[in-house]
Amino acid sequence: MSSIKENVKALLAELPPGVELEAAAKGQPPEKILEAVEAGIKIIGENYVQEAMIAQAVVGRSVRWHFIGHLQKNKVKKAIEIFDLIETVDSLDLALEIEKRAAATSKIMPILIEVNSGREPQKFGVWPEKVIDLATEITKLPHLKLLGLMTMGPLTGDPEEARPYFRETRLLFEELKRINLPNCELRYLSMGMSNSYKIALEEGANLIRIGTRIFGPRGKK
Ligand SMILES: *Cc1c(COP(=O)(O)O)cnc(C)c1O
């Protein structure tokens, strides 16, 4: 099996210009995250606030930390403190909570809207037809800064099947740019994981979130 360092270096060498690599670190001990950082990772994605706090104590804040899990309202205060970007805002309710907490500390919180591009009822994310409305409301909130969109897409064995979902999300991203909302900077289209990032890149992703292909299969040490 190849090492974390080799995996990171191979991925970085493969990325087209303008694309950023995020290490999805859920379940990984801080020492492994540190290894990835030493190999050139600049963005860590975390699904849990608690896990991120533990990892940050070891890895430090010289890299950027993104939240990519489902954010509960009672974790918003802490999340604002420790993350540089929250990728998973999927309701006005959550956006308003972030606004309230960010305002209290005079911080402007960068966020992405999570799109449920597969329209899967059991999954988080806002359905594609609701994205423009949510973005319009979010850009009215002075302590949030909308930086783009994120999607998971349905998990399938064949990554090719993810293509239409990535494509629809990219078209939404372009539509958002076109309508020229105030108070946003549409920089990130976050899509693609270990099995699907190549397709995501073809469909315009500029931030890919990779776990397994960096750290190896989860649950195995
Ligand atoms: C775990 C996770 C990833 C990475 O998944 P892999 O298949 O291990 O690359 C990407 N995005 C999110 C939101 C995740 O939870």
The ligand as an ORCA input file, in Angstrom:
! r2SCAN-3c Opt
* xyz 0 1
  C     -15.861     11.445      3.613
  C     -16.190     12.592      2.732
  C     -15.472     12.839      1.547
  C     -14.357     11.954      1.036
  O     -14.779     10.675      0.764
  P     -13.799      9.590      0.111
  O     -14.684      8.734     -0.689
  O     -13.149      8.874      1.245
  O     -12.808     10.320     -0.711
  C     -15.825     13.956      0.799
  N     -16.817     14.778      1.172
  C     -17.527     14.575      2.300
  C     -18.608     15.521      2.652
  C     -17.229     13.475      3.109
  O     -17.955     13.285      4.226
*
